[in-house]
Amino acid sequence: MVLMNIDENIKKMTEEIERLRMDALRLEGGVKMLVALKEGGLKEIDLPEFKNDEKKEEKIMEIN
């Protein structure tokens, strides 16, 4: 028979909810910023191109 630790599962689920909440807030902030830029008359933003090393570094920073 497999045992499940209820307290540990509550902790893991609560942490996951908090992580998802933070992601949702970050996304909402991004949407608000883009809407404000659009209302300011912008239709496109010219972004610099990244080299392969810079993309790799960016991904590492996101993971941490």
PDB file of N, CA, C and O in Angstrom:
ATOM      1  N   MET A   1       0.848  -1.179   0.000  1.00  0.00           N
ATOM      2  CA  MET A   1       0.000   0.000   0.000  1.00  0.00           C
ATOM      3  C   MET A   1       0.896   1.245   0.000  1.00  0.00           C
ATOM      4  O   MET A   1       1.901   1.302   0.709  1.00  0.00           O
ATOM      5  N   VAL A   2       0.516   2.230  -0.801  1.00  0.00           N
ATOM      6  CA  VAL A   2       1.269   3.465  -0.910  1.00  0.00           C
ATOM      7  C   VAL A   2       0.697   4.473   0.080  1.00  0.00           C
ATOM      8  O   VAL A   2      -0.518   4.642   0.181  1.00  0.00           O
ATOM      9  N   LEU A   3       1.598   5.144   0.811  1.00  0.00           N
ATOM     10  CA  LEU A   3       1.162   6.156   1.768  1.00  0.00           C
ATOM     11  C   LEU A   3       1.387   7.548   1.184  1.00  0.00           C
ATOM     12  O   LEU A   3       2.371   7.795   0.487  1.00  0.00           O
ATOM     13  N   MET A   4       0.472   8.435   1.479  1.00  0.00           N
ATOM     14  CA  MET A   4       0.589   9.805   1.024  1.00  0.00           C
ATOM     15  C   MET A   4       0.637  10.710   2.249  1.00  0.00           C
ATOM     16  O   MET A   4      -0.230  10.640   3.121  1.00  0.00           O
ATOM     17  N   ASN A   5       1.664  11.565   2.306  1.00  0.00           N
ATOM     18  CA  ASN A   5       1.796  12.514   3.401  1.00  0.00           C
ATOM     19  C   ASN A   5       0.942  13.741   3.074  1.00  0.00           C
ATOM     20  O   ASN A   5       1.274  14.511   2.173  1.00  0.00           O
ATOM     21  N   ILE A   6      -0.142  13.915   3.799  1.00  0.00           N
ATOM     22  CA  ILE A   6      -1.091  14.984   3.519  1.00  0.00           C
ATOM     23  C   ILE A   6      -0.455  16.351   3.721  1.00  0.00           C
ATOM     24  O   ILE A   6      -0.637  17.239   2.887  1.00  0.00           O
ATOM     25  N   ASP A   7       0.288  16.541   4.812  1.00  0.00           N
ATOM     26  CA  ASP A   7       0.918  17.838   5.074  1.00  0.00           C
ATOM     27  C   ASP A   7       1.892  18.216   3.962  1.00  0.00           C
ATOM     28  O   ASP A   7       1.937  19.370   3.536  1.00  0.00           O
ATOM     29  N   GLU A   8       2.669  17.246   3.496  1.00  0.00           N
ATOM     30  CA  GLU A   8       3.631  17.511   2.430  1.00  0.00           C
ATOM     31  C   GLU A   8       2.915  17.891   1.132  1.00  0.00           C
ATOM     32  O   GLU A   8       3.359  18.788   0.416  1.00  0.00           O
ATOM     33  N   ASN A   9       1.827  17.221   0.835  1.00  0.00           N
ATOM     34  CA  ASN A   9       1.053  17.538  -0.361  1.00  0.00           C
ATOM     35  C   ASN A   9       0.398  18.911  -0.267  1.00  0.00           C
ATOM     36  O   ASN A   9       0.348  19.642  -1.256  1.00  0.00           O
ATOM     37  N   ILE A  10      -0.095  19.260   0.895  1.00  0.00           N
ATOM     38  CA  ILE A  10      -0.663  20.599   1.091  1.00  0.00           C
ATOM     39  C   ILE A  10       0.407  21.646   0.859  1.00  0.00           C
ATOM     40  O   ILE A  10       0.155  22.654   0.199  1.00  0.00           O
ATOM     41  N   LYS A  11       1.606  21.419   1.395  1.00  0.00           N
ATOM     42  CA  LYS A  11       2.708  22.363   1.225  1.00  0.00           C
ATOM     43  C   LYS A  11       3.079  22.504  -0.253  1.00  0.00           C
ATOM     44  O   LYS A  11       3.229  23.620  -0.750  1.00  0.00           O
ATOM     45  N   LYS A  12       3.225  21.383  -0.953  1.00  0.00           N
ATOM     46  CA  LYS A  12       3.597  21.419  -2.372  1.00  0.00           C
ATOM     47  C   LYS A  12       2.545  22.131  -3.202  1.00  0.00           C
ATOM     48  O   LYS A  12       2.883  22.935  -4.071  1.00  0.00           O
ATOM     49  N   MET A  13       1.282  21.847  -2.950  1.00  0.00           N
ATOM     50  CA  MET A  13       0.205  22.469  -3.713  1.00  0.00           C
ATOM     51  C   MET A  13       0.121  23.970  -3.426  1.00  0.00           C
ATOM     52  O   MET A  13      -0.115  24.765  -4.335  1.00  0.00           O
ATOM     53  N   THR A  14       0.310  24.350  -2.180  1.00  0.00           N
ATOM     54  CA  THR A  14       0.291  25.764  -1.810  1.00  0.00           C
ATOM     55  C   THR A  14       1.437  26.507  -2.481  1.00  0.00           C
ATOM     56  O   THR A  14       1.249  27.621  -2.969  1.00  0.00           O
ATOM     57  N   GLU A  15       2.613  25.907  -2.512  1.00  0.00           N
ATOM     58  CA  GLU A  15       3.761  26.519  -3.188  1.00  0.00           C
ATOM     59  C   GLU A  15       3.502  26.659  -4.684  1.00  0.00           C
ATOM     60  O   GLU A  15       3.869  27.668  -5.286  1.00  0.00           O
ATOM     61  N   GLU A  16       2.876  25.657  -5.283  1.00  0.00           N
ATOM     62  CA  GLU A  16       2.574  25.703  -6.711  1.00  0.00           C
ATOM     63  C   GLU A  16       1.542  26.800  -7.002  1.00  0.00           C
ATOM     64  O   GLU A  16       1.662  27.513  -7.998  1.00  0.00           O
ATOM     65  N   ILE A  17       0.545  26.934  -6.151  1.00  0.00           N
ATOM     66  CA  ILE A  17      -0.447  28.000  -6.311  1.00  0.00           C
ATOM     67  C   ILE A  17       0.237  29.357  -6.256  1.00  0.00           C
ATOM     68  O   ILE A  17      -0.064  30.234  -7.066  1.00  0.00           O
ATOM     69  N   GLU A  18       1.148  29.539  -5.316  1.00  0.00           N
ATOM     70  CA  GLU A  18       1.854  30.815  -5.184  1.00  0.00           C
ATOM     71  C   GLU A  18       2.720  31.086  -6.412  1.00  0.00           C
ATOM     72  O   GLU A  18       2.781  32.222  -6.883  1.00  0.00           O
ATOM     73  N   ARG A  19       3.386  30.062  -6.933  1.00  0.00           N
ATOM     74  CA  ARG A  19       4.199  30.228  -8.130  1.00  0.00           C
ATOM     75  C   ARG A  19       3.334  30.633  -9.315  1.00  0.00           C
ATOM     76  O   ARG A  19       3.701  31.522 -10.083  1.00  0.00           O
ATOM     77  N   LEU A  20       2.184  29.980  -9.464  1.00  0.00           N
ATOM     78  CA  LEU A  20       1.269  30.303 -10.552  1.00  0.00           C
ATOM     79  C   LEU A  20       0.695  31.712 -10.394  1.00  0.00           C
ATOM     80  O   LEU A  20       0.507  32.424 -11.381  1.00  0.00           O
ATOM     81  N   ARG A  21       0.419  32.109  -9.150  1.00  0.00           N
ATOM     82  CA  ARG A  21      -0.089  33.453  -8.881  1.00  0.00           C
ATOM     83  C   ARG A  21       0.945  34.500  -9.300  1.00  0.00           C
ATOM     84  O   ARG A  21       0.595  35.516  -9.901  1.00  0.00           O
ATOM     85  N   MET A  22       2.208  34.252  -8.985  1.00  0.00           N
ATOM     86  CA  MET A  22       3.271  35.190  -9.362  1.00  0.00           C
ATOM     87  C   MET A  22       3.415  35.259 -10.882  1.00  0.00           C
ATOM     88  O   MET A  22       3.609  36.339 -11.439  1.00  0.00           O
ATOM     89  N   ASP A  23       3.321  34.116 -11.548  1.00  0.00           N
ATOM     90  CA  ASP A  23       3.387  34.095 -13.015  1.00  0.00           C
ATOM     91  C   ASP A  23       2.228  34.891 -13.612  1.00  0.00           C
ATOM     92  O   ASP A  23       2.415  35.654 -14.559  1.00  0.00           O
ATOM     93  N   ALA A  24       1.024  34.707 -13.050  1.00  0.00           N
ATOM     94  CA  ALA A  24      -0.145  35.427 -13.553  1.00  0.00           C
ATOM     95  C   ALA A  24       0.027  36.929 -13.364  1.00  0.00           C
ATOM     96  O   ALA A  24      -0.311  37.701 -14.261  1.00  0.00           O
ATOM     97  N   LEU A  25       0.544  37.356 -12.218  1.00  0.00           N
ATOM     98  CA  LEU A  25       0.759  38.780 -11.979  1.00  0.00           C
ATOM     99  C   LEU A  25       1.801  39.350 -12.932  1.00  0.00           C
ATOM    100  O   LEU A  25       1.656  40.472 -13.417  1.00  0.00           O
ATOM    101  N   ARG A  26       2.844  38.583 -13.199  1.00  0.00           N
ATOM    102  CA  ARG A  26       3.881  39.022 -14.131  1.00  0.00           C
ATOM    103  C   ARG A  26       3.295  39.194 -15.523  1.00  0.00           C
ATOM    104  O   ARG A  26       3.582  40.178 -16.206  1.00  0.00           O
ATOM    105  N   LEU A  27       2.473  38.238 -15.945  1.00  0.00           N
ATOM    106  CA  LEU A  27       1.843  38.324 -17.257  1.00  0.00           C
ATOM    107  C   LEU A  27       0.868  39.500 -17.338  1.00  0.00           C
ATOM    108  O   LEU A  27       0.814  40.197 -18.351  1.00  0.00           O
ATOM    109  N   GLU A  28       0.102  39.717 -16.268  1.00  0.00           N
ATOM    110  CA  GLU A  28      -0.819  40.852 -16.241  1.00  0.00           C
ATOM    111  C   GLU A  28      -0.058  42.166 -16.374  1.00  0.00           C
ATOM    112  O   GLU A  28      -0.506  43.077 -17.069  1.00  0.00           O
ATOM    113  N   GLY A  29       1.083  42.265 -15.714  1.00  0.00           N
ATOM    114  CA  GLY A  29       1.905  43.466 -15.815  1.00  0.00           C
ATOM    115  C   GLY A  29       2.393  43.683 -17.235  1.00  0.00           C
ATOM    116  O   GLY A  29       2.410  44.810 -17.728  1.00  0.00           O
ATOM    117  N   GLY A  30       2.789  42.607 -17.888  1.00  0.00           N
ATOM    118  CA  GLY A  30       3.237  42.696 -19.272  1.00  0.00           C
ATOM    119  C   GLY A  30       2.123  43.156 -20.197  1.00  0.00           C
ATOM    120  O   GLY A  30       2.344  43.977 -21.086  1.00  0.00           O
ATOM    121  N   VAL A  31       0.928  42.626 -19.985  1.00  0.00           N
ATOM    122  CA  VAL A  31      -0.215  43.027 -20.806  1.00  0.00           C
ATOM    123  C   VAL A  31      -0.529  44.505 -20.582  1.00  0.00           C
ATOM    124  O   VAL A  31      -0.773  45.237 -21.542  1.00  0.00           O
ATOM    125  N   LYS A  32      -0.525  44.949 -19.326  1.00  0.00           N
ATOM    126  CA  LYS A  32      -0.808  46.363 -19.034  1.00  0.00           C
ATOM    127  C   LYS A  32       0.217  47.278 -19.695  1.00  0.00           C
ATOM    128  O   LYS A  32      -0.134  48.340 -20.210  1.00  0.00           O
ATOM    129  N   MET A  33       1.480  46.868 -19.680  1.00  0.00           N
ATOM    130  CA  MET A  33       2.516  47.671 -20.306  1.00  0.00           C
ATOM    131  C   MET A  33       2.291  47.764 -21.817  1.00  0.00           C
ATOM    132  O   MET A  33       2.395  48.842 -22.402  1.00  0.00           O
ATOM    133  N   LEU A  34       1.984  46.627 -22.439  1.00  0.00           N
ATOM    134  CA  LEU A  34       1.756  46.618 -23.882  1.00  0.00           C
ATOM    135  C   LEU A  34       0.516  47.419 -24.264  1.00  0.00           C
ATOM    136  O   LEU A  34       0.520  48.108 -25.283  1.00  0.00           O
ATOM    137  N   VAL A  35      -0.532  47.340 -23.472  1.00  0.00           N
ATOM    138  CA  VAL A  35      -1.745  48.120 -23.731  1.00  0.00           C
ATOM    139  C   VAL A  35      -1.429  49.606 -23.629  1.00  0.00           C
ATOM    140  O   VAL A  35      -1.892  50.397 -24.450  1.00  0.00           O
ATOM    141  N   ALA A  36      -0.640  49.991 -22.623  1.00  0.00           N
ATOM    142  CA  ALA A  36      -0.264  51.403 -22.472  1.00  0.00           C
ATOM    143  C   ALA A  36       0.557  51.875 -23.671  1.00  0.00           C
ATOM    144  O   ALA A  36       0.359  52.990 -24.154  1.00  0.00           O
ATOM    145  N   LEU A  37       1.470  51.044 -24.152  1.00  0.00           N
ATOM    146  CA  LEU A  37       2.248  51.399 -25.339  1.00  0.00           C
ATOM    147  C   LEU A  37       1.344  51.549 -26.556  1.00  0.00           C
ATOM    148  O   LEU A  37       1.517  52.467 -27.358  1.00  0.00           O
ATOM    149  N   LYS A  38       0.385  50.649 -26.688  1.00  0.00           N
ATOM    150  CA  LYS A  38      -0.561  50.720 -27.808  1.00  0.00           C
ATOM    151  C   LYS A  38      -1.400  51.987 -27.715  1.00  0.00           C
ATOM    152  O   LYS A  38      -1.614  52.662 -28.722  1.00  0.00           O
ATOM    153  N   GLU A  39      -1.872  52.311 -26.530  1.00  0.00           N
ATOM    154  CA  GLU A  39      -2.663  53.530 -26.342  1.00  0.00           C
ATOM    155  C   GLU A  39      -1.827  54.779 -26.608  1.00  0.00           C
ATOM    156  O   GLU A  39      -2.362  55.829 -26.966  1.00  0.00           O
ATOM    157  N   GLY A  40      -0.526  54.658 -26.434  1.00  0.00           N
ATOM    158  CA  GLY A  40       0.378  55.758 -26.721  1.00  0.00           C
ATOM    159  C   GLY A  40       0.687  55.907 -28.202  1.00  0.00           C
ATOM    160  O   GLY A  40       1.422  56.810 -28.600  1.00  0.00           O
ATOM    161  N   GLY A  41       0.128  55.024 -29.018  1.00  0.00           N
ATOM    162  CA  GLY A  41       0.280  55.147 -30.458  1.00  0.00           C
ATOM    163  C   GLY A  41       1.253  54.178 -31.094  1.00  0.00           C
ATOM    164  O   GLY A  41       1.415  54.192 -32.314  1.00  0.00           O
ATOM    165  N   LEU A  42       1.902  53.344 -30.317  1.00  0.00           N
ATOM    166  CA  LEU A  42       2.847  52.378 -30.890  1.00  0.00           C
ATOM    167  C   LEU A  42       2.106  51.167 -31.451  1.00  0.00           C
ATOM    168  O   LEU A  42       1.117  50.701 -30.885  1.00  0.00           O
ATOM    169  N   LYS A  43       2.605  50.680 -32.564  1.00  0.00           N
ATOM    170  CA  LYS A  43       2.057  49.454 -33.144  1.00  0.00           C
ATOM    171  C   LYS A  43       3.099  48.346 -33.142  1.00  0.00           C
ATOM    172  O   LYS A  43       2.763  47.162 -33.095  1.00  0.00           O
ATOM    173  N   GLU A  44       4.364  48.740 -33.194  1.00  0.00           N
ATOM    174  CA  GLU A  44       5.457  47.770 -33.201  1.00  0.00           C
ATOM    175  C   GLU A  44       6.611  48.319 -32.381  1.00  0.00           C
ATOM    176  O   GLU A  44       6.769  49.530 -32.226  1.00  0.00           O
ATOM    177  N   ILE A  45       7.412  47.400 -31.859  1.00  0.00           N
ATOM    178  CA  ILE A  45       8.615  47.773 -31.110  1.00  0.00           C
ATOM    179  C   ILE A  45       9.789  47.082 -31.783  1.00  0.00           C
ATOM    180  O   ILE A  45       9.762  45.870 -32.000  1.00  0.00           O
ATOM    181  N   ASP A  46      10.810  47.843 -32.109  1.00  0.00           N
ATOM    182  CA  ASP A  46      12.010  47.285 -32.728  1.00  0.00           C
ATOM    183  C   ASP A  46      12.926  46.766 -31.625  1.00  0.00           C
ATOM    184  O   ASP A  46      13.468  47.549 -30.845  1.00  0.00           O
ATOM    185  N   LEU A  47      13.099  45.448 -31.561  1.00  0.00           N
ATOM    186  CA  LEU A  47      13.943  44.823 -30.545  1.00  0.00           C
ATOM    187  C   LEU A  47      15.286  44.425 -31.141  1.00  0.00           C
ATOM    188  O   LEU A  47      15.354  44.036 -32.307  1.00  0.00           O
ATOM    189  N   PRO A  48      16.354  44.519 -30.357  1.00  0.00           N
ATOM    190  CA  PRO A  48      17.663  44.089 -30.867  1.00  0.00           C
ATOM    191  C   PRO A  48      17.693  42.572 -31.026  1.00  0.00           C
ATOM    192  O   PRO A  48      17.012  41.840 -30.309  1.00  0.00           O
ATOM    193  N   GLU A  49      18.498  42.123 -31.981  1.00  0.00           N
ATOM    194  CA  GLU A  49      18.650  40.686 -32.172  1.00  0.00           C
ATOM    195  C   GLU A  49      19.729  40.178 -31.232  1.00  0.00           C
ATOM    196  O   GLU A  49      20.728  40.857 -30.992  1.00  0.00           O
ATOM    197  N   PHE A  50      19.521  38.970 -30.697  1.00  0.00           N
ATOM    198  CA  PHE A  50      20.473  38.363 -29.788  1.00  0.00           C
ATOM    199  C   PHE A  50      21.342  37.367 -30.524  1.00  0.00           C
ATOM    200  O   PHE A  50      20.892  36.684 -31.444  1.00  0.00           O
ATOM    201  N   LYS A  51      22.585  37.295 -30.109  1.00  0.00           N
ATOM    202  CA  LYS A  51      23.470  36.247 -30.609  1.00  0.00           C
ATOM    203  C   LYS A  51      23.146  34.977 -29.844  1.00  0.00           C
ATOM    204  O   LYS A  51      22.459  35.037 -28.824  1.00  0.00           O
ATOM    205  N   ASN A  52      23.622  33.829 -30.307  1.00  0.00           N
ATOM    206  CA  ASN A  52      23.343  32.552 -29.655  1.00  0.00           C
ATOM    207  C   ASN A  52      23.798  32.547 -28.200  1.00  0.00           C
ATOM    208  O   ASN A  52      23.086  32.018 -27.347  1.00  0.00           O
ATOM    209  N   ASP A  53      24.960  33.119 -27.888  1.00  0.00           N
ATOM    210  CA  ASP A  53      25.472  33.133 -26.522  1.00  0.00           C
ATOM    211  C   ASP A  53      24.568  33.947 -25.613  1.00  0.00           C
ATOM    212  O   ASP A  53      24.343  33.575 -24.462  1.00  0.00           O
ATOM    213  N   GLU A  54      24.050  35.051 -26.123  1.00  0.00           N
ATOM    214  CA  GLU A  54      23.166  35.888 -25.313  1.00  0.00           C
ATOM    215  C   GLU A  54      21.848  35.180 -25.038  1.00  0.00           C
ATOM    216  O   GLU A  54      21.299  35.315 -23.944  1.00  0.00           O
ATOM    217  N   LYS A  55      21.325  34.425 -26.010  1.00  0.00           N
ATOM    218  CA  LYS A  55      20.091  33.674 -25.806  1.00  0.00           C
ATOM    219  C   LYS A  55      20.295  32.611 -24.737  1.00  0.00           C
ATOM    220  O   LYS A  55      19.434  32.404 -23.881  1.00  0.00           O
ATOM    221  N   LYS A  56      21.446  31.935 -24.792  1.00  0.00           N
ATOM    222  CA  LYS A  56      21.746  30.902 -23.820  1.00  0.00           C
ATOM    223  C   LYS A  56      21.818  31.502 -22.420  1.00  0.00           C
ATOM    224  O   LYS A  56      21.286  30.932 -21.468  1.00  0.00           O
ATOM    225  N   GLU A  57      22.476  32.649 -22.298  1.00  0.00           N
ATOM    226  CA  GLU A  57      22.606  33.316 -21.010  1.00  0.00           C
ATOM    227  C   GLU A  57      21.241  33.751 -20.499  1.00  0.00           C
ATOM    228  O   GLU A  57      20.972  33.654 -19.301  1.00  0.00           O
ATOM    229  N   GLU A  58      20.372  34.232 -21.392  1.00  0.00           N
ATOM    230  CA  GLU A  58      19.040  34.661 -21.011  1.00  0.00           C
ATOM    231  C   GLU A  58      18.244  33.482 -20.460  1.00  0.00           C
ATOM    232  O   GLU A  58      17.553  33.629 -19.452  1.00  0.00           O
ATOM    233  N   LYS A  59      18.327  32.324 -21.096  1.00  0.00           N
ATOM    234  CA  LYS A  59      17.611  31.146 -20.643  1.00  0.00           C
ATOM    235  C   LYS A  59      18.110  30.712 -19.273  1.00  0.00           C
ATOM    236  O   LYS A  59      17.311  30.321 -18.422  1.00  0.00           O
ATOM    237  N   ILE A  60      19.419  30.774 -19.047  1.00  0.00           N
ATOM    238  CA  ILE A  60      19.979  30.402 -17.761  1.00  0.00           C
ATOM    239  C   ILE A  60      19.445  31.326 -16.674  1.00  0.00           C
ATOM    240  O   ILE A  60      19.102  30.877 -15.580  1.00  0.00           O
ATOM    241  N   MET A  61      19.377  32.610 -16.979  1.00  0.00           N
ATOM    242  CA  MET A  61      18.889  33.568 -16.007  1.00  0.00           C
ATOM    243  C   MET A  61      17.419  33.301 -15.683  1.00  0.00           C
ATOM    244  O   MET A  61      17.021  33.450 -14.528  1.00  0.00           O
ATOM    245  N   GLU A  62      16.603  32.913 -16.660  1.00  0.00           N
ATOM    246  CA  GLU A  62      15.194  32.634 -16.430  1.00  0.00           C
ATOM    247  C   GLU A  62      15.011  31.407 -15.539  1.00  0.00           C
ATOM    248  O   GLU A  62      14.112  31.381 -14.699  1.00  0.00           O
ATOM    249  N   ILE A  63      15.846  30.404 -15.714  1.00  0.00           N
ATOM    250  CA  ILE A  63      15.727  29.175 -14.932  1.00  0.00           C
ATOM    251  C   ILE A  63      16.044  29.434 -13.466  1.00  0.00           C
ATOM    252  O   ILE A  63      15.372  28.915 -12.575  1.00  0.00           O
ATOM    253  N   ASN A  64      17.067  30.237 -13.226  1.00  0.00           N
ATOM    254  CA  ASN A  64      17.451  30.514 -11.848  1.00  0.00           C
ATOM    255  C   ASN A  64      16.445  31.429 -11.246  1.00  0.00           C
ATOM    256  O   ASN A  64      16.569  31.800 -10.079  1.00  0.00           O
TER     257      ASN A  64
END
